[in-house]
């Protein structure tokens, strides 16, 4: 979760050519107005903190999902999406507050101290037993990153990675993809935090790491010099992997958040945000 400014230096983003109002930083006090397609209004919403929309994510907040480790600045894909959803619900910037929640804690069972969490959390049946998810706001693929001079850098298929020592973060769909799709001969090295997996690659402790595709572009652009994206691949069964906003199980907010996400889709706003912050994804070869 695995940039925009760094990715721009690679010439793989077209941010300058895309006008994307939700990703801009509105002036303080400016209202991000809801549309008629969203029936919910602020005074109807059951919130964790009255009058405030509390949005959670992990820290550090990595690019391209967030920029400058500051979710509140409206920049980066997920920050832009979060504020766009907030706008659909009728909240201005002064009414949005951010909290820090570790990745795995976001979808663990139990009460939540946020209205929704946005942290590249893939929607899965097991996770949906413990929390509610919004409709998907992004369809992701997995990617393999290796050192450019490593023995697996030129792999053209998943089968060629069977003998690779792979690093991956615990509790992620990337880990599931390693075990169920790549199926390496040796157990993967599993790390508590993504940065630990990245450092393992940098220090030649693993041959490759598996992360979501936009994160892979950041790893190669900013984190691990002379690394490269070997390729991208779909998760188990070819089913599209979608990121969803996470809410407490049984949250009364879910219907309204779903309407907000659907409204942003229908207006093309999610596509605009994706083009601005994640358009590098088209540059990675497909591995099968």
JOLIN-V211555 format. One line per field, one symbol per residue. ss: DSSP state (h for helix, s for strand, l for the rest). A space follows every 10 residues. Layout:
# JOLIN-V211555
ss: ???
This chain:
# JOLIN-V211555
ss: lllhhhhhhl llllhhhlll hhhlllllll slllllllll lhhhllllsl lsssssslll llllllllll hhhlllhhhh hhhhhhhhll lshhhsssss llhhhhllll lllllsslll lsllhhhhll sssllllsss lsssssslll lllllllhhh hllllssssl llhhhhhhhh hhllllllss sllhhhhhhh hhlllllsss sshhhhhhhh hhhlllssss sssllhhhll sssllsssll lllhhhhhhh hhhhhhllhh hhhhhhhhhh hhhllsll
